[in-house]
Amino acid sequence: MISIAGAILVSKTGSLLLQRRDDNPAIFSPNMISIFGGSAEPGEDNLLKVAMREIEEETGLSPSKQAFISLVDFNNIYPDGRNITGSFYILKDIKKSELNITEGTLIEIPISQVGKFMHEMVPTTCFAISIYLQSIKADA
């Protein structure tokens, strides 16, 4: 089983701050758009801590655990037999200027433009963003 965790970063203006993955065929989903996050390392079983570690590694941000708003926990068995479990979070009011991106490149997508980019997104990112969009629609 593979465990993953990550966060949708939402700017102060409400845009999504995402990562365009490096165009390297040796990595999973090269050149696609994803949320910031990654896999748990051996012995890591707290997915919030995984998300916190990954956000710090990939963006330079060190938000407190209270800043992470739980979005969704999931378990999915893919057609190829992989069993992936994970947790996604939301981090709000992120200042784009404070990000120090260490993997891929930063891409900012206004909420009104998300649909235009879905075909370029990693499937788990599409899933997380769909849940996020439903949650903000319900709050409206």
Residue pairs with C-beta under 8 A, 6 or more apart in sequence:
1 83
1 84
1 85
2 39
2 82
2 83
2 84
2 85
3 39
3 40
3 44
3 45
3 47
3 50
3 84
3 85
3 86
4 37
4 38
4 39
4 40
4 47
4 50
4 84
4 85
4 86
4 124
5 37
5 38
5 40
5 47
5 48
5 50
5 51
5 54
5 86
5 87
5 88
5 89
6 34
6 35
6 36
6 37
6 38
6 51
6 54
6 55
6 86
6 88
6 89
6 128
7 35
7 36
7 37
7 51
7 55
7 68
7 88
7 89
7 90
7 91
8 16
8 18
8 35
8 71
8 88
8 89
8 90
8 91
8 128
8 129
8 132
9 16
9 17
9 18
9 35
9 36
9 55
9 59
9 91
9 94
9 99
10 16
10 17
10 90
10 91
10 92
10 93
10 94
11 17
11 93
11 94
11 95
11 96
11 108
12 93
12 94
12 95
13 110
14 110
14 111
15 108
15 109
15 110
15 111
16 108
16 109
16 110
16 111
16 114
16 129
17 94
17 96
17 99
17 106
17 107
17 108
18 33
18 34
18 35
18 36
18 106
18 107
18 108
18 109
18 125
19 33
19 34
19 35
19 36
19 58
19 101
19 103
19 104
19 105
19 106
19 107
20 31
20 32
20 33
20 104
20 105
20 106
20 107
21 27
21 28
21 29
21 30
21 31
21 32
21 33
21 34
21 103
21 104
21 122
22 30
22 31
22 103
22 104
23 30
23 31
24 30
28 122
29 122
32 120
32 121
32 122
32 125
33 107
33 117
33 120
33 121
33 122
33 125
34 104
34 121
34 122
34 124
34 125
35 88
35 124
35 125
35 128
35 129
36 54
36 55
36 58
36 59
37 50
37 51
37 54
37 55
37 58
37 88
38 50
38 54
38 57
38 58
39 50
40 47
40 50
41 50
44 50
44 53
47 73
47 86
47 87
48 65
48 68
48 87
48 89
50 87
51 68
51 87
51 88
51 89
52 62
52 63
52 65
52 68
55 61
55 63
55 91
56 62
57 102
57 103
58 101
58 102
58 103
59 99
59 100
59 101
59 102
60 98
60 99
60 100
60 101
60 102
61 91
61 94
61 98
61 99
63 91
67 91
67 92
68 89
68 90
68 91
69 89
69 90
69 91
69 92
70 87
70 89
71 88
71 89
71 90
71 128
71 131
71 132
71 135
72 87
72 88
72 127
72 128
72 131
73 85
73 86
73 87
74 84
74 85
74 86
74 87
74 88
74 127
75 83
75 84
75 85
75 86
76 83
76 84
76 85
77 83
77 84
78 84
84 124
86 124
88 124
88 128
88 131
90 132
96 106
96 108
99 106
107 117
109 117
111 133
111 136
114 129
114 133
118 126
118 129
121 129
